[in-house]
Amino acid sequence: MSIEAVIRARLQDGLSPSRLNVINESGKHAGHAGDDGSGESHWHVVIASAAFAGKSRIARHRMVHAALGDVMERIHALSMDLSVEEGE
């Protein structure tokens, strides 16, 4: 299973998002530090989830990291746009 599929499945299962975009940005970082040559080292996720309601930005990031679990060891970089509702 690709890292993208694992990221998508774990975030879907862990956060039940109303919106989930998983964007592979590895090509932008080819040859840079952290590029392992796999083409799956740098990611950006856009998530809207009711699970984030009332949570601080740091708490939301921790929730994403917890949902991803050990997959975090397999990627170099993860940037996030996290909201309760789309457009928040």
SULMOGI-V694129 format. One line per field, one symbol per residue. ss: DSSP state (H for helix, E for strand, - for the rest). phi: phi as a letter, one per 30 degrees, with the letter a starting at -180 (. if undefined). burial: b if it has 9 or more other ideal C-beta (glycine too) atoms within 8 Angstrom, else e. Layout:
ss=???
phi=???
burial=???
This chain:
ss=--HHHHHHHHHHHHH---EEEEEE-HHHH------------EEEEEEE-HHH----HHHHHHHHHHHHHHHHHH--EEEEEEE-----
phi=.ddeddeeddddddbhddbbbccdceddceidejdcidibcbbbbcbcbdddeicdedddddddedddhddddcbcbbcbcbbdbeid
burial=eebbebbbebbbebbebeebebebbbeebeeeebbeeeebbbbbbbbbbeebeeeeeeebbebbeebbeebbeebbbbebebbeeeee
